[in-house]
Amino acid sequence: MKTILIPTDFSKNSGNAIQYAMELNKKIQAKAILFHSYVVPMLAGEVPALMPGDDELKDEARTTLNKEQLRLASAYPGMHIETLLSPGYAEDEIVQVSTSTSADLVVMGTQGASGLREVLIGSITAAVMEDTKCPVLAIPENAAYHGLSKIVFATNYADNDFENIENVIELARKFNAEVILLHISSGKLDTAYEYAAIETFKERIKQDSNYEHVSFKLLESRDIIHGLNFYLEEIKADMIAMSMHHRTFFQSIFNKSKTKQMAFHSNVPLLAFHTS
């Protein structure tokens, strides 16, 4: 991992995500890029009003971004920290910048939402998860970094999970962390089939990973999100990782992915892998 992109809107929530990313990067030792995007307001109507212009917004954002860089450089001496600024909407610009900088990971904050607000508004973080090609680490507003000792990867035994699990294991190696491969059964499939599938999955992972701190867990729960959150709390997991399958806009509204729901409901940082 060479480059970590850290978007910020200068809020307390994004500040918490920056803190988490910096602490994580003590072990990873990647280049950290602080990124901010700003939108020039458009004036509607015939009533004249004083609105900040492009240059004014850019200068203000640049000043704030530079102050944050200086603060972090002082707190984390020796860490390679750069800044990047661009006009545009955050969810679009983060995706573009993650590509142009060849980011290996995007770390950003997410704020809880529920009910109608979750469905209609969603979050910038969830939008970035869906469109960016590199993994996105979503940091809940109340999450604090306490190291990485247990990483849970929620899997349905899909073939494309193997590559993502390998990436999680590579991260775990840097912290000597345990990786728990979790499958939650809703009871719709035969239990014998579930166990046979996990045994096959287990053997392939053991052969491919060559990492001794990998374990497997089969959990039964009719409510998958509730089951996940319960298990994460029970074992005091430090991170949850999942593959995120692409969905169209209407699918994401009416049949929301489990990964995006986790970004709203869990208090544990979520590492989401984009899967086409």
Secondary structure, DSSP 8 states (H G I E B T S, - for coil): --EEEEE--SSHHHHHHHHHHHHHHHHH--EEEEEEEE------SSS------HHHHHHHHHHHHHHHHHHHHHHSTT--EEEEEEES-HHHHHHHHHHHTT-SEEEEEE----HHHHHHT--HHHHHHHH-SS-EEEEETT------SEEEEE----TTHHHHHHHHHHHHHHHT-EEEEEEEE-SSS-HHHHHHHHHHHHHHHHHHH--S-EEEEEEE-SSHHHHHHHHHHHHT-SEEEEEEE---HHHHHHS--HHHHHHHH-SS-EEEEEE-
